[in-house]
Amino acid sequence: MAEYNRFEVHHHGDVTEVRFVDSELSDLALHDELTSELISLAESEKPAKVVVNMQTVKYCTSGAIGGLLCLRKAIIENAGSVRVCEVSPGVRMTFQSLNLEGTLFKIDDSLDDAIDRF
């Protein structure tokens, strides 16, 4: 299994959890690395069910969410699905202002909820 700098990968049965390690996803260089690593995960593991756990993230720009959109696209191309969980109120506002919550991303309160809803 590959090593990633911007997130950890955990497996819960047939669900792949991507857990970010950074509390702020705002740096442009970080966006590029994050997007590259997310695409690498999607292409190498081809997971069908992915939960993006944002528990550690306190601040997130639209550029970082762009990386999540790339991940979602790659997963959906392989007939998979993506859920997001444990989103702070500030980060959730970013999803809402971009009209992504409930449209492109289903957001759950906890990891267990996300796993149960697949």
N, C-alpha and C positions, 0 to 999 in steps of 0.2 A: 504494500500500500504506500502511496506517495506521501511525502511530508509537505505541509503547507505552512506558510508564514503568517497568513492573515486569519486563519481559522483552524479549528480542530474538527476532525471527523469522528463521529461515533455511530455505531450501528445498533439498532434496536429491532431485531428480527429483520424484516424486509424494508425497514425504514432507515434512511441515511440522515443523520443529524449533522448539520453544518453549524458549528458554534463559533461565532466571531471572538477573537482575542483582544481586539482593540476597543477602547471605550469611545473613541472619536473616529468616525469615518469621514474625514474632511479633506485630507491632503490629496492633491492631484496625483502624485506619484503612487500613493497608496491605492487610489482608484484603479489605476492601470494594473498594478500587481494583483489586487483583489479580483478584478475581472478575469485576468489571465488564469489565476488559480481556480476560480469557480468553473471556468470553461474546461480547464484541464480535468477537474474532478468529474464533470459531466461526461466528457469524452472517454476518460479512462475507466471509470467505474460503471457508467451508464445506469445510474440508479433510477428506479421507477418511482420511488416515493422519497421526496426530500423535504425535511423540515429545516428551515433556516432559523436558528435560535439566536435572537438578538438581545439576550439577557444582559450582556456586558456593555452594550452600545448605549451611550447617553446622548450622542450627537451624530447626526448622519446627514450628509448633503445629497442632493439629487444625483450627483455623480456616482456615489456608492450604490444608490438604488438602481442606477443604470447597469451596474455589475449584476445585481439581482435579476434584472430584466433579461440580461444575456444568459444567465443560468437558467431561468424559467424557459426561455426559448429553446435552449439546448435540451432540456429535460422533456419538454412537450414534443419536440421533434422525434423523441424516442418513446412516445406514448406514455410518458410519465406525468407526474404532477408535483407541485411545490406548495408548501404551506409555510407561513411565518409565525413565530411564536415569541412570547415574552418581550414584547415591544414596549419601551418606555413611552410615557405620554408625549414627550417632545418628538420622538422619532415617529410615533403614530401620526402626529400632526403633519409630518412631512409626507407620509403615505397618503393621508387624506387630502392634503392640498394638491397633490399630483393626481388625485382621483384614482388611486391604485388599490385602496382597501375595498374589498368586496367585489372588485372588478377583475383585476389581474392577480391579486394576492388575497388569499384567505388568511386572516390573522386570528390566532388563537391565544388565549391567556397563558396557557402552560404547554410544556412539551407533551405531557400526557394527553391533554385535549387534542393537540395537533395529530398525534399518533392515532388516537381513537377515531378521528374524523376521516381517515383515509378510507 
